Amino acid sequence: TKNKIIVLREGINSTFQDLGRNNFYHIGLPFSGAMDKRNYLIANKLVGNQHNEAVIEFAYQGPLLKIEEGNINFAISGDVKFNIKKDDKLFNGQCYKTYFLSKNDEIDIISTNKSVYGYFAVSGGFELNKYFGSFSTTVRANVGSNNGNKLSKNEKFLIKDIKNKNISKNIEYINSKVEYIRILKGTNF
């Protein structure tokens, strides 16, 4: 069984992004990629992905997502308020933490706080096609993953198999008493 999520609410300007594409102005494609490169990279690092894996970038309000099949590890970076619904119980999520969810659990990305953008990353990444060497969606040019469009209600996305098995030691299991402190090297190291 493949891991699969469904979009129950698309949010505002929710698109797939990575580090982007450049040097395509000669064919009319503007530069693309994550608006907040630092938080984009942190989101991928938290779930054990390579530095250029696709994430969902959202502005102001993010999507409401439901795990339709399988299990996922996810993290959200940025200054974001979100809730997790697991076994019909609601929990406040914390940014910069990695969570494990399974079938029928939901992630409701309510809003960004003192910033515009937030990032949702899953271990393994999304099964998407690259366009001109990038997963990034450029909506105004109608180019990129998801046919160059924003996320829309009832869309379903598959998640790749997890390649980094070491991530499990840093996951927050909801309703569990186990706590881990996760340290990531900052830009000054």
C-alpha positions as CSV (number, residue, x, y, z in Angstrom):
1,T,0.0,0.0,0.0
2,K,1.3,3.4,-1.0
3,N,1.2,6.3,1.5
4,K,-1.4,8.8,0.3
5,I,-2.8,12.1,1.4
6,I,-6.0,13.9,0.3
7,V,-6.5,17.7,0.3
8,L,-9.7,18.5,2.2
9,R,-9.1,22.3,2.1
10,E,-6.5,23.8,-0.2
11,G,-5.5,26.9,1.8
12,I,-4.2,30.1,0.3
13,N,-1.6,29.8,-2.4
14,S,-0.5,26.2,-1.5
15,T,1.9,24.9,-4.1
16,F,4.8,22.4,-4.4
17,Q,8.2,24.1,-4.2
18,D,11.9,23.1,-4.0
19,L,15.0,25.2,-4.5
20,G,13.6,26.2,-7.9
21,R,14.8,26.6,-11.4
22,N,16.7,29.5,-12.9
23,N,18.4,30.4,-16.2
24,F,15.3,29.8,-18.2
25,Y,14.4,33.5,-18.9
26,H,15.4,33.0,-22.6
27,I,12.3,30.8,-23.0
28,G,10.0,33.0,-20.8
29,L,10.2,31.1,-17.5
30,P,10.9,33.3,-14.5
31,F,13.0,32.1,-11.5
32,S,11.0,29.9,-9.2
33,G,11.4,28.1,-5.9
34,A,10.7,28.4,-2.2
35,M,10.2,32.0,-1.0
36,D,11.8,31.3,2.4
37,K,14.8,29.1,1.6
38,R,15.9,28.7,5.2
39,N,12.5,27.3,6.4
40,Y,12.3,25.2,3.3
41,L,15.6,23.5,4.0
42,I,14.8,23.1,7.7
43,A,11.5,21.4,6.9
44,N,13.3,18.8,4.6
45,K,16.1,18.3,7.2
46,L,13.5,17.6,10.0
47,V,12.0,14.6,8.0
48,G,15.4,13.3,6.7
49,N,15.0,14.3,3.1
50,Q,17.7,15.5,0.7
51,H,18.0,19.2,0.5
52,N,16.0,19.6,-2.8
53,E,12.9,17.5,-2.2
54,A,9.5,19.0,-2.9
55,V,7.4,20.4,0.0
56,I,4.1,22.2,0.2
57,E,4.6,25.9,0.5
58,F,1.6,27.9,1.8
59,A,0.9,31.5,2.4
60,Y,-1.2,32.8,5.4
61,Q,-3.4,29.7,5.7
62,G,-2.3,26.2,4.7
63,P,-4.2,23.2,3.6
64,L,-6.3,20.7,5.6
65,L,-4.8,17.3,4.8
66,K,-5.9,13.8,5.6
67,I,-3.8,10.6,5.5
68,E,-5.9,8.4,3.2
69,E,-3.6,5.4,3.2
70,G,-0.5,4.3,5.0
71,N,1.6,6.3,7.5
72,I,3.6,9.5,7.2
73,N,6.3,11.4,9.1
74,F,5.9,15.1,8.6
75,A,7.2,18.4,9.9
76,I,6.1,22.0,9.5
77,S,8.5,24.9,9.5
78,G,7.9,28.6,9.9
79,D,5.8,30.5,12.5
80,V,2.7,28.5,11.9
81,K,-0.4,27.5,14.0
82,F,-1.6,24.0,13.2
83,N,-3.7,21.2,14.7
84,I,-3.4,17.5,14.5
85,K,-6.5,15.3,14.6
86,K,-5.6,11.7,15.7
87,D,-8.2,9.1,16.8
88,D,-10.8,11.9,16.9
89,K,-8.8,13.9,19.4
90,L,-7.4,17.3,18.6
91,F,-3.8,18.3,19.5
92,N,-1.9,21.6,19.0
93,G,1.1,21.0,16.7
94,Q,4.5,22.6,17.2
95,C,6.7,23.8,14.4
96,Y,10.1,22.4,13.9
97,K,9.1,18.9,15.3
98,T,8.7,15.7,13.4
99,Y,5.4,13.8,13.8
100,F,4.1,10.4,12.9
101,L,0.5,10.0,11.7
102,S,-1.4,7.1,10.2
103,K,-4.6,6.4,8.2
104,N,-7.5,8.9,8.8
105,D,-5.4,11.3,10.8
106,E,-5.5,15.0,9.8
107,I,-3.3,18.0,9.7
108,D,-5.0,21.4,9.8
109,I,-2.7,24.2,9.0
110,I,-4.6,27.1,10.4
111,S,-2.4,30.2,9.8
112,T,1.0,31.7,9.7
113,N,1.7,34.1,12.6
114,K,4.4,36.7,12.1
115,S,5.4,35.6,8.6
116,V,3.8,34.9,5.3
117,Y,5.1,31.5,4.3
118,G,5.2,28.1,6.0
119,Y,6.4,24.7,4.7
120,F,5.0,21.1,5.1
121,A,7.5,18.3,4.4
122,V,7.0,14.5,4.5
123,S,9.7,11.8,4.9
124,G,10.5,10.5,1.5
125,G,8.9,13.4,-0.4
126,F,5.9,13.5,-2.7
127,E,5.7,11.5,-5.9
128,L,5.8,14.3,-8.4
129,N,7.3,15.0,-11.8
130,K,10.1,17.5,-12.4
131,Y,9.7,20.2,-15.0
132,F,12.9,21.8,-16.3
133,G,14.8,20.1,-13.5
134,S,12.6,21.3,-10.6
135,F,9.4,20.3,-8.7
136,S,8.6,24.0,-8.1
137,T,5.2,25.3,-9.3
138,T,5.1,28.6,-11.1
139,V,1.4,29.3,-11.2
140,R,1.5,32.5,-13.4
141,A,3.5,30.5,-16.1
142,N,1.4,27.3,-15.5
143,V,4.6,25.3,-15.2
144,G,5.7,22.7,-12.6
145,S,4.4,19.9,-10.4
146,N,0.6,19.5,-10.2
147,N,0.3,20.8,-13.8
148,G,1.5,24.2,-12.7
149,N,-1.5,24.8,-10.4
150,K,-2.1,25.4,-6.7
151,L,-3.4,22.5,-4.6
152,S,-7.1,22.1,-5.0
153,K,-9.8,20.4,-2.9
154,N,-10.0,16.5,-3.2
155,E,-6.7,16.1,-4.9
156,K,-4.7,13.1,-3.8
157,F,-0.9,12.8,-3.6
158,L,1.3,9.8,-3.2
159,I,4.3,9.9,-0.9
160,K,7.6,8.1,-1.8
161,D,8.9,5.3,0.4
162,I,11.0,6.5,3.3
163,K,14.7,6.2,2.4
164,N,16.1,7.5,5.7
165,K,15.3,4.9,8.4
166,N,17.2,6.9,11.1
167,I,14.5,9.5,11.3
168,S,12.4,7.3,13.6
169,K,14.5,8.2,16.7
170,N,13.5,11.9,16.4
171,I,9.8,11.5,15.8
172,E,7.1,12.8,18.2
173,Y,4.5,10.1,18.7
174,I,1.3,11.7,19.8
175,N,-0.1,10.4,23.1
176,S,3.4,9.1,24.0
177,K,5.5,10.2,26.9
178,V,8.8,10.0,25.0
179,E,10.4,13.4,24.3
180,Y,13.4,14.1,22.2
181,I,15.5,17.2,21.8
182,R,16.4,17.7,18.2
183,I,19.4,19.9,17.3
184,L,20.1,21.0,13.8
185,K,23.2,22.9,12.8
186,G,22.4,26.6,12.0
187,T,23.8,28.8,9.3
188,N,26.6,30.0,11.6
189,F,28.2,26.5,11.9
